[in-house]
Amino acid sequence: MRIVAGDKHFRELNEEINTCSDTEIELDNVCGQRYICSGLSGKKVTIHGIPGNALCCYLDGCDVEVLGNAQDATGDTMNDLSPNVGDPNSYIPEYKAFLVNVEKAK
């Protein structure tokens, strides 16, 4: 399923994500919405844009790919962590390299 975030309030966007029956979700036009994928499990979410603070907090067994950038507190309270090797040229703290798969936007 594809969801256009646009100017949706983060509560509305997260409600759509959490109630979606699809296991693969693409979010387009994300711009600062907080708490995306909070407490989510069993889904693969691809984010196009810049998610706000607390991305993936309390994440439990979910794959999240950000094609863009991310704000503060990304993945700071994940329950299930699969480390990825970060890009050494991205200038992010070392611990966050294990929380976010950094890729160049297409």
Buried (B, 14 or more C-beta within 10 A) or exposed (E): EEBBBEEBEBEEBBEBBEEBEEEEBBBBEBEEBBBBBBBBEEBEBBBBBBBBBBBBBBBEEBBBBBBEBBEEBBBBEBEEEEEBEBBEEEEBEEEBBBBBBBEEEE
